[in-house]
Amino acid sequence: MLFTLIILFVFIYSIYIGVKRGLILQLLMSIGFFISYGVAMALHENLSTYVEMLVPYPSPLLTEESPFALYSLDLLFDMDQPFYDGLSFVILLFLGWIVVRIIGRILDFVTEIKLDYRVDSIGGALLSFFVHYIGLFVILFVLSTLPFDFIQNQIESSWLAETMITKTPELSQDYYSRWVEDVDPDAETSFDQD
């Protein structure tokens, strides 16, 4: 339930920010986000080795049931690599996003360019929502790899978080196959699609 409230708050905030920025500035910010996304996707594996040395992965307890809401017991001791890949990706994406925000502040004058108010507001809101959705998806995906009861219970009790992680078109299957499936291609998960 907590994750659902946080997600809804971020979605509402993203729409507000998009309307405030307008279409042109939000378009520039979105392009910067996707450039950061591409750089993070290209470089996260290189950073992952260093992150693994600095950040300890919590040891899951040996249990008869999987401590993960979305992954089977087969993956119990293999989820550290998806976590490190995901965390490295988030770090690079965040650093890129900081650069984009700084550039966005410099280009703030583009908000003075007048477009039709509805086009400007709705376009900015949609782009902002889309960018925030992808950012939330990545964060939730990384959180889903942590064997903490609190996080797993929140994912399990939030239909919105679980749906975002497992059913987002293109992204869910892509991230699963890129980060988790390499660990154990035969493991059962909530990502299995017929």
Backbone bond lengths (Angstrom), bond angles and torsions (degrees), N, CA, C in turn:
res aa  C-N    CA-C-N  psi(-1)  N-CA   C-N-CA  omega(-1)  CA-C   N-CA-C  phi
1 M - - - 1.447 - - 1.532 111.50 -
2 L 1.337 116.13 -38.85 1.458 120.49 179.52 1.528 110.58 -62.40
3 F 1.343 116.47 -44.27 1.459 119.86 179.25 1.525 110.77 -61.82
4 T 1.324 117.08 -39.39 1.466 120.49 179.17 1.525 110.45 -60.77
5 L 1.324 117.07 -44.52 1.469 120.58 179.15 1.527 111.62 -63.78
6 I 1.325 116.67 -42.56 1.467 120.48 179.10 1.525 110.10 -63.62
7 I 1.322 116.79 -45.00 1.465 121.13 -179.75 1.527 110.39 -61.47
8 L 1.325 116.93 -46.42 1.467 120.08 179.66 1.526 111.28 -62.54
9 F 1.332 116.84 -40.14 1.464 120.40 177.13 1.528 110.61 -61.04
10 V 1.338 117.14 -45.29 1.469 120.82 -179.93 1.524 110.45 -63.53
11 F 1.327 117.53 -39.83 1.466 120.28 178.53 1.531 111.48 -63.37
12 I 1.313 116.50 -45.23 1.470 120.04 179.24 1.529 110.13 -64.12
13 Y 1.329 116.21 -43.26 1.462 120.89 178.10 1.530 110.80 -61.66
14 S 1.338 117.11 -40.76 1.467 120.60 -178.75 1.527 111.03 -63.03
15 I 1.315 116.84 -38.79 1.466 120.35 178.13 1.531 109.91 -66.18
16 Y 1.319 116.43 -43.87 1.468 121.14 178.06 1.534 110.82 -58.59
17 I 1.323 116.22 -47.61 1.470 121.04 -179.46 1.524 110.39 -62.51
18 G 1.328 116.91 -42.66 1.463 120.53 179.53 1.513 112.61 -61.97
19 V 1.325 116.95 -41.36 1.469 121.00 177.46 1.527 109.70 -64.91
20 K 1.321 116.45 -42.47 1.465 121.28 -178.28 1.536 111.35 -65.66
21 R 1.333 116.73 -41.85 1.465 119.98 -179.15 1.522 111.73 -72.52
22 G 1.298 116.27 -37.52 1.458 119.89 -175.31 1.518 110.50 87.79
23 L 1.310 115.23 167.97 1.463 121.38 -173.06 1.523 113.19 -64.03
24 I 1.317 117.97 -45.39 1.466 119.90 -173.40 1.526 111.42 -67.54
25 L 1.319 117.88 -50.32 1.466 119.79 179.21 1.526 110.58 -64.34
26 Q 1.323 117.54 -41.12 1.462 119.77 179.34 1.523 110.72 -65.98
27 L 1.320 117.64 -34.45 1.465 120.69 176.41 1.526 110.15 -63.67
28 L 1.327 117.10 -44.32 1.469 120.68 177.35 1.530 110.94 -62.94
29 M 1.331 116.44 -42.57 1.467 120.69 178.68 1.536 110.55 -64.69
30 S 1.315 116.93 -38.69 1.467 120.98 -179.64 1.521 110.94 -67.89
31 I 1.328 116.94 -40.73 1.468 120.27 176.62 1.527 109.26 -60.89
32 G 1.322 116.80 -44.47 1.466 120.58 176.87 1.515 112.20 -60.79
33 F 1.336 116.47 -40.31 1.466 120.55 177.93 1.522 110.41 -61.33
34 F 1.327 117.16 -45.06 1.462 119.49 -177.64 1.526 112.15 -71.03
35 I 1.318 117.79 -29.34 1.470 119.90 172.08 1.530 108.96 -65.97
36 S 1.327 116.93 -45.38 1.473 121.24 176.74 1.524 110.47 -59.89
37 Y 1.315 116.16 -41.14 1.464 122.24 178.92 1.532 110.17 -60.32
38 G 1.332 116.55 -46.03 1.465 120.85 179.22 1.520 112.16 -63.58
39 V 1.325 116.82 -42.55 1.469 120.90 178.05 1.528 109.84 -63.73
40 A 1.332 116.96 -44.18 1.470 120.84 179.27 1.525 110.75 -62.48
41 M 1.326 116.95 -40.34 1.465 120.25 179.88 1.531 110.54 -65.75
42 A 1.329 116.60 -37.03 1.460 120.78 -178.40 1.528 112.78 -74.66
43 L 1.327 117.72 -31.99 1.467 120.50 -171.09 1.525 115.63 -109.41
44 H 1.325 118.57 -7.01 1.470 119.09 -172.26 1.525 113.39 -63.41
45 E 1.322 118.06 -31.36 1.469 119.24 -179.97 1.524 111.21 -67.29
46 N 1.338 117.41 -35.34 1.466 120.70 177.26 1.524 111.11 -64.74
47 L 1.320 116.22 -42.48 1.463 120.80 -179.47 1.528 111.68 -72.47
48 S 1.309 116.79 -28.01 1.466 122.31 -176.08 1.530 112.59 -55.51
49 T 1.320 117.12 -37.92 1.470 120.47 -180.00 1.521 111.62 -62.66
50 Y 1.322 116.40 -38.77 1.459 120.70 -179.93 1.527 111.45 -75.51
51 V 1.314 116.16 -38.84 1.466 120.08 178.42 1.525 109.63 -62.64
52 E 1.317 116.06 -37.29 1.470 121.01 179.23 1.526 111.50 -61.00
53 M 1.340 116.78 -33.37 1.462 120.41 179.32 1.526 112.30 -76.69
54 L 1.330 117.30 -24.55 1.460 121.24 -174.24 1.525 114.64 -99.54
55 V 1.327 116.72 -30.75 1.466 120.61 -174.18 1.527 109.17 -112.96
56 P 1.315 117.66 118.32 1.470 118.81 178.61 1.531 110.83 -75.58
57 Y 1.326 115.97 138.17 1.463 120.73 175.17 1.523 107.39 -89.45
58 P 1.314 118.14 131.11 1.469 119.84 -178.70 1.525 111.10 -64.68
59 S 1.304 115.85 131.82 1.466 120.30 -179.68 1.518 109.98 -74.40
60 P 1.329 115.97 123.96 1.467 117.72 176.19 1.523 109.94 -73.77
61 L 1.300 116.00 149.10 1.457 120.42 176.80 1.516 108.96 -80.57
62 L 1.311 115.85 143.66 1.459 120.05 177.55 1.523 107.64 -73.29
63 T 1.303 115.17 113.93 1.458 120.45 -178.37 1.519 109.51 -131.31
64 E 1.312 115.23 172.30 1.458 119.16 177.63 1.519 111.44 -87.04
65 E 1.327 116.46 -16.56 1.456 121.27 176.88 1.522 108.64 -117.82
66 S 1.303 115.79 148.95 1.458 120.27 179.29 1.527 110.55 -66.15
67 P 1.340 117.08 134.58 1.465 119.37 176.45 1.533 111.91 -77.26
68 F 1.327 116.39 -4.81 1.457 121.41 -178.14 1.522 110.80 -96.66
69 A 1.307 115.68 140.48 1.467 120.62 178.84 1.524 111.26 -72.97
70 L 1.333 117.17 -29.43 1.460 120.53 -171.94 1.523 114.94 -115.83
71 Y 1.322 117.46 -5.56 1.460 120.45 -175.38 1.520 109.77 -124.99
72 S 1.320 115.88 150.06 1.464 120.28 -176.26 1.527 111.56 -81.08
73 L 1.306 114.48 171.63 1.466 122.01 178.80 1.529 111.18 -62.98
74 D 1.332 117.16 -24.39 1.469 121.28 178.74 1.530 111.80 -58.07
75 L 1.310 116.53 -27.86 1.468 121.12 -176.50 1.524 113.52 -96.89
76 L 1.329 117.07 7.63 1.461 121.74 -171.93 1.528 113.38 -49.46
77 F 1.315 117.23 -48.45 1.466 119.97 -175.66 1.525 112.81 -102.18
78 D 1.328 117.00 14.26 1.463 120.54 -178.81 1.521 114.15 -116.58
79 M 1.319 117.77 2.91 1.462 120.04 -174.94 1.527 113.54 -82.77
80 D 1.335 117.48 -0.60 1.459 118.72 179.12 1.528 111.83 -67.28
81 Q 1.329 117.74 -40.42 1.466 119.51 -178.71 1.528 112.62 -66.13
82 P 1.339 119.14 -44.97 1.471 117.88 174.12 1.536 112.36 -59.15
83 F 1.334 116.89 -35.68 1.465 120.20 177.83 1.524 110.61 -63.40
84 Y 1.337 117.25 -48.10 1.465 120.40 -178.62 1.526 111.68 -65.55
85 D 1.332 117.22 -40.40 1.466 119.92 176.13 1.525 110.43 -61.54
86 G 1.327 115.89 -45.70 1.461 120.36 -179.43 1.515 112.71 -65.53
87 L 1.324 116.72 -43.81 1.462 120.42 179.74 1.528 110.62 -63.84
88 S 1.326 117.41 -41.25 1.466 121.21 177.35 1.522 110.57 -61.61
89 F 1.322 115.77 -42.29 1.459 120.54 177.91 1.530 110.65 -61.35
90 V 1.329 116.88 -45.95 1.470 121.29 -179.55 1.530 110.63 -63.13
91 I 1.321 117.88 -41.01 1.471 121.23 178.96 1.527 110.31 -60.93
92 L 1.333 116.52 -48.58 1.465 120.01 -179.54 1.528 111.72 -65.39
93 L 1.324 116.24 -40.63 1.464 120.32 178.43 1.530 110.42 -63.10
94 F 1.325 116.48 -41.64 1.464 121.28 179.26 1.530 111.12 -64.18
95 L 1.332 117.11 -44.26 1.467 120.19 178.83 1.526 110.81 -62.86
96 G 1.326 116.02 -42.61 1.466 120.07 176.69 1.514 111.79 -63.19
97 W 1.331 116.22 -39.24 1.459 120.94 -179.70 1.529 111.04 -66.15
98 I 1.327 117.56 -34.43 1.474 120.53 176.36 1.529 109.78 -62.56
99 V 1.328 116.46 -44.49 1.470 120.52 178.19 1.530 109.88 -61.33
100 V 1.329 116.49 -43.52 1.469 121.11 179.27 1.526 110.46 -61.89
101 R 1.311 117.51 -41.55 1.478 120.84 179.81 1.533 110.85 -63.81
102 I 1.329 116.48 -39.96 1.472 119.88 177.85 1.526 109.92 -63.37
103 I 1.322 116.51 -45.80 1.468 120.35 177.93 1.529 110.07 -63.06
104 G 1.331 116.32 -38.84 1.467 120.68 177.73 1.514 112.30 -61.21
105 R 1.324 117.03 -37.72 1.476 120.85 177.20 1.529 110.52 -64.71
106 I 1.335 115.14 -38.96 1.466 119.48 179.13 1.531 110.26 -66.69
107 L 1.334 116.02 -38.37 1.468 120.88 -177.83 1.523 112.92 -89.70
108 D 1.300 117.25 16.66 1.463 121.91 -177.56 1.530 112.95 -57.75
109 F 1.326 116.30 -22.36 1.463 119.83 -179.35 1.530 112.73 -63.64
110 V 1.333 118.25 -19.50 1.470 119.65 -179.75 1.527 111.91 -67.07
111 T 1.323 117.51 -14.78 1.469 119.11 176.16 1.527 110.89 -68.05
112 E 1.322 116.50 -15.63 1.472 120.79 177.89 1.527 111.99 -75.93
113 I 1.336 117.11 -18.64 1.465 120.35 178.26 1.522 107.42 -68.74
114 K 1.309 115.32 122.95 1.466 119.89 -174.17 1.529 111.22 -91.61
115 L 1.304 114.39 126.40 1.460 122.94 171.05 1.520 106.78 -119.37
116 D 1.307 115.71 173.40 1.460 119.12 172.34 1.528 107.65 -56.39
117 Y 1.322 116.90 131.95 1.464 121.54 -173.81 1.529 112.15 -55.51
118 R 1.334 116.79 -44.08 1.473 119.32 -178.25 1.518 111.40 -65.82
119 V 1.323 116.67 -44.75 1.471 120.47 179.17 1.522 109.59 -61.91
120 D 1.319 116.41 -46.08 1.461 122.58 -179.39 1.532 111.08 -60.45
121 S 1.316 116.38 -48.07 1.471 121.30 -176.90 1.524 112.30 -70.58
122 I 1.321 116.20 -50.60 1.471 119.93 -176.84 1.522 110.58 -67.20
123 G 1.332 117.14 -42.63 1.465 120.40 178.57 1.521 111.96 -61.60
124 G 1.332 116.37 -45.65 1.465 120.67 177.96 1.514 111.84 -62.68
125 A 1.340 116.35 -42.12 1.473 120.77 -179.85 1.526 111.20 -63.96
126 L 1.330 117.31 -44.05 1.470 120.45 -179.24 1.528 111.81 -65.01
127 L 1.332 116.38 -44.82 1.467 119.38 178.62 1.525 111.47 -63.04
128 S 1.312 116.70 -43.81 1.460 120.85 179.66 1.529 110.87 -63.20
129 F 1.316 116.64 -43.37 1.465 120.99 178.14 1.528 110.27 -58.99
130 F 1.321 116.78 -45.26 1.460 122.29 -178.69 1.531 111.07 -61.38
131 V 1.324 116.76 -46.41 1.468 121.28 -179.98 1.532 110.63 -64.18
132 H 1.321 116.95 -44.83 1.467 120.38 179.15 1.528 111.37 -66.05
133 Y 1.317 117.73 -35.55 1.462 120.96 177.61 1.527 109.92 -60.54
134 I 1.324 116.47 -46.72 1.468 120.13 -179.50 1.525 110.32 -63.59
135 G 1.324 117.47 -43.76 1.464 120.39 177.63 1.518 112.28 -59.91
136 L 1.330 116.91 -45.00 1.470 120.78 177.38 1.518 111.64 -63.62
137 F 1.319 116.29 -40.58 1.459 120.24 178.74 1.527 110.58 -57.30
138 V 1.322 116.49 -48.28 1.469 120.76 -178.42 1.528 110.52 -61.58
139 I 1.315 117.24 -45.22 1.469 120.78 179.94 1.527 110.69 -62.70
140 L 1.324 117.21 -45.29 1.471 120.42 179.11 1.523 111.36 -63.61
141 F 1.327 116.78 -38.57 1.461 120.00 179.35 1.526 110.35 -62.54
142 V 1.322 116.47 -44.30 1.469 120.24 178.71 1.527 110.12 -64.59
143 L 1.322 117.69 -43.11 1.469 120.64 178.14 1.526 111.48 -61.01
144 S 1.319 117.12 -32.31 1.468 119.92 -178.79 1.526 112.64 -67.11
145 T 1.332 117.42 -13.84 1.466 120.68 179.61 1.529 113.03 -91.51
146 L 1.322 117.21 -3.52 1.470 121.11 179.73 1.527 110.81 -90.45
147 P 1.331 117.97 131.62 1.473 120.32 -177.41 1.527 113.88 -85.48
148 F 1.319 117.67 41.22 1.465 121.48 177.48 1.516 109.15 -93.74
149 D 1.322 115.75 129.27 1.465 120.18 -178.90 1.520 112.10 -56.24
150 F 1.329 116.93 -43.38 1.461 119.73 -177.49 1.529 111.11 -58.10
151 I 1.330 116.22 -48.30 1.468 120.35 -178.33 1.523 110.63 -66.07
152 Q 1.329 116.48 -45.85 1.469 119.87 -178.61 1.526 111.34 -64.28
153 N 1.328 117.31 -38.29 1.471 120.43 177.03 1.526 111.16 -65.20
154 Q 1.324 116.46 -38.30 1.465 119.96 178.02 1.526 111.15 -65.47
155 I 1.325 116.52 -40.92 1.467 119.93 177.96 1.523 110.04 -64.84
156 E 1.324 115.61 -44.55 1.464 120.41 -179.13 1.531 112.14 -64.67
157 S 1.317 117.27 -36.02 1.467 120.07 -176.83 1.530 112.87 -87.70
158 S 1.311 117.47 -5.25 1.461 120.74 179.80 1.520 109.78 -109.10
159 W 1.318 116.21 103.29 1.463 119.61 178.82 1.517 110.57 -60.15
160 L 1.328 117.72 -32.52 1.455 121.52 -178.85 1.529 111.03 -69.45
161 A 1.332 117.30 -46.05 1.468 120.67 179.05 1.522 110.58 -63.88
162 E 1.325 116.71 -46.73 1.466 120.28 -179.07 1.525 111.04 -62.79
163 T 1.316 116.98 -41.50 1.465 120.69 179.16 1.522 110.94 -66.40
164 M 1.325 117.12 -41.97 1.465 119.77 178.08 1.523 110.76 -60.14
165 I 1.334 117.00 -44.92 1.458 120.77 -176.53 1.523 111.40 -68.62
166 T 1.312 117.75 -41.71 1.471 120.12 -171.49 1.523 115.42 -98.82
167 K 1.324 118.53 -19.43 1.467 119.57 -171.75 1.528 115.13 -122.81
168 T 1.317 118.96 7.29 1.464 119.73 178.18 1.524 108.58 -67.99
169 P 1.339 117.29 121.27 1.468 119.69 -178.44 1.523 111.37 -53.92
170 E 1.308 114.99 137.90 1.461 124.55 179.71 1.525 113.55 68.39
171 L 1.302 119.30 -52.23 1.462 121.42 -173.29 1.522 113.05 -67.79
172 S 1.320 118.50 -47.29 1.471 121.13 -175.44 1.519 111.21 -57.07
173 Q 1.306 116.40 -53.09 1.463 119.93 -177.81 1.523 111.05 -68.57
174 D 1.336 117.25 -37.11 1.457 120.91 -179.92 1.527 111.40 -63.75
175 Y 1.323 117.46 -48.08 1.466 120.71 -179.99 1.524 110.77 -67.05
176 Y 1.322 116.04 -39.83 1.460 118.67 178.71 1.524 110.11 -61.54
177 S 1.322 117.20 -48.94 1.465 118.93 -177.71 1.522 111.59 -69.81
178 R 1.315 117.59 -31.13 1.468 121.38 -179.11 1.531 112.07 -74.58
179 W 1.335 117.56 -39.79 1.461 120.46 -172.49 1.516 114.27 -109.24
180 V 1.310 119.45 -36.14 1.466 120.80 -173.24 1.518 111.99 -100.40
181 E 1.310 117.55 -44.31 1.459 120.77 -174.06 1.519 112.29 -62.75
182 D 1.334 117.31 -30.30 1.464 120.20 177.42 1.523 111.32 -61.07
183 V 1.324 117.37 -28.16 1.460 122.32 -178.88 1.523 110.32 -71.55
184 D 1.322 117.93 -49.79 1.463 122.80 -179.91 1.525 109.12 -153.37
185 P 1.338 116.91 94.47 1.462 120.19 -175.92 1.532 114.12 -63.51
186 D 1.332 117.88 -19.21 1.464 120.47 -176.48 1.524 113.80 -94.91
187 A 1.311 117.81 -3.51 1.468 120.71 -177.21 1.527 110.70 -69.95
188 E 1.328 115.08 145.33 1.462 120.44 177.44 1.525 109.38 -86.37
189 T 1.326 115.24 138.11 1.462 120.49 178.34 1.516 109.64 -146.38
190 S 1.303 115.57 177.10 1.467 121.43 175.45 1.521 111.43 -76.64
191 F 1.341 117.13 -3.98 1.454 121.26 -177.84 1.519 112.17 -90.69
192 D 1.327 117.61 -9.35 1.455 120.13 -178.44 1.514 109.40 -59.03
193 Q 1.327 115.06 123.98 1.461 119.33 -179.21 1.516 108.89 -120.71
194 D 1.320 114.68 135.72 1.466 119.61 -179.28 1.501 110.92 -85.31
